[in-house]
Amino acid sequence: PPGGYAPNPGYPGSPAGPWASGPGAGPRRGHAPGYGDQRSRGTEAPWRHSQLSQDGSRRGRYDAGAMGSHLVEPKWSEEQLAPIEKDFYVEHPSVASRTDEEVAAFLEANAMRIDGQEPKPRPVFSFEETGFPTAIQNQLRKMNFAEPTAIQKIGWPTALSGRDMIGIAQTGSGKTLGFLLPGLVHAAAQPPLAQGQGPIVLVLAPTRELAMQIRHECMRFTEGLSLASSEDPHRADTKFRTACVYGGVPRQGQATELRNGAEILIATPGRLIDFLDLGVTNLKRVSYIVLDEADRMMDMGFEPQVRKIFSQVRPDRQTLLWSATWPKEVRGLASEFCRTRVVKLQVGKADLQANANVTQRIEVVSSNQLQHRLLSVLQEEVTGQKTLIFCETKRQCDQLCRELRYRQLRALAIHGDKEQRERDRILHDFRKGDCEILLATDVASRGLDIQDVKFVINYDVPKNIESYIHRIGRTGRAGNKGTAISFFQYDFYSPEKVTMARKICEVMRSVGQEPPADLEKIGAPRAPSKSRM
């Protein structure tokens, strides 16, 4: 190829993925009494004197500091709210007959702890014990799930009972279906949406990638599931509508989805507040709300937006909060928003920890050895297997991708400078296996959930241990085994390198793995230098 490099291919057009949905109006439309005025009262959007153009761009002047500041919190005591149904759980006889000793043994075997108000939920050990509709159970089997994950065995009966829930668990534990499937049951049991009404189920996610992945999982179940219930069998031909809104793409298509109505909405906080400001949608019908990856929400500075969104949701909603860790900021949100017969479920420690299913390998290298070692690993060890490579910068991502493609390796790069539709297509190709190697920056990788990644390679070791644990956790998901290879560059002494070496050694030991001697040597305490006399 010219210049010695193969260009990264372009991806024009929008991907035809499972998240591509049409509006689909149905017999739900009309007036549903008991939900009050569905428009935000007398609010002016921060987009002053603006409107959505045909391509979804803004016209007018945007007051960046005013996002959501014009939203008025409804006076819920004055609203005539229709009652909502939240408890759909009928305990299976097998579950009811489990002894306290059996439950305690299950919790101990899975390093789980249940706190909160009595009665504590008992685990379900099979899909039949959940009481899910037959269509959901059949879809779970089609997806080759043999039984619920540990988190689902407790999470499903909790959520189906209408209780507020706090879940502390690492990604890859099955938590997404843990909150989605009870949400579908909840939505199907509520009165149908009328024209102009907002969603029933709201899932908040910190990043657009995570939001799209949640929608992808949701669509796998909603495509074959109707809103029929024993009380309203006439809705058998009425399907769920799902919308997903996030930044980085034009607003017009997302606004159309919202205006056409959707029982389920997955959203990032900023884009949702934008649409609330404009009066495109409202949250008065929301009765089941999920805050996913709450700790990352706080890390990314979304607390004001999250609080603003919750202020627009009726106070008797059901709330589920999921987080990988349990910092002070998340504890504050949980104590404020989770109120109804709260159950707190914790898997493992509340501190961030590495996945024991991931074999960690550290190679201490100099900077001039780095690319040679990467190529050796790719050509000798990971050929033909799905591999995720982390780079520190966008420029390095692109340069390394060109080098790998020049050597006939099927590689693509993803980072924040790429347009959303190109990122979508790259992720689609990586999931399908059309490309085997994906290079990514930390920011671009947030929210990635690709089940069959066999190798994670840290081309650059990150600057903090939290990022290291998040990176290596992209493999070894859902009970599978994975390998993480990290190249630790050490050309000269620096306090940051010493600290990072010591912390990686601690992380490896915490999951029963022995760190290499040369890394331990770097992280070892140094004797204070003697001052000259």
Secondary structure, 3 states (H helix, E strand, C coil): CHHHCCCCCCCCCCCCCCCCCCCCCCCCCCCCCCCCCCCCCCCCCCEEEEEECCCCCEEEEECHHHCCCCCCCCCHHHCCCCCCCCCCCCCCHHHHCCCHHHHHHHHHHCCEEEEECCCCCCCCCCHHHHCCCHHHHHHHHHCCCCCCCHHHHHHHHHHHCCCCEEEECCCCCCHHHHHHHHHHHHHHHCCCCCCCCCCCEEEECCCHHHHHHHHHHHHHHHCCCECCCCCCHHHHHCECCEEEECCCCCCHHHHHHHHHCCCEEEECHHHHHHHHHHCCCCCCCCCEEEECCHHHHHHCCCHHHHHHHHHCCCCCCEEEEEECCCCHHHHHHHHHHCCCCCEEEEECCCCCCCCCCEEEEEEEECHHHHHHHHHHHHHHCCCCCCEEEECCCHHHHHHHHHHHHHCCCCEEEECCCCCHHHHHHHHHHHHHCCCCEEEECHHHHCCCCCCCCCEEEECCCCCCHHHHHHHHCCCCCCCCCEEEEEEEECCCCCHHHHHHHHHHHHHHHHCCCCCCHHHHHHHCCCCCCCCCC
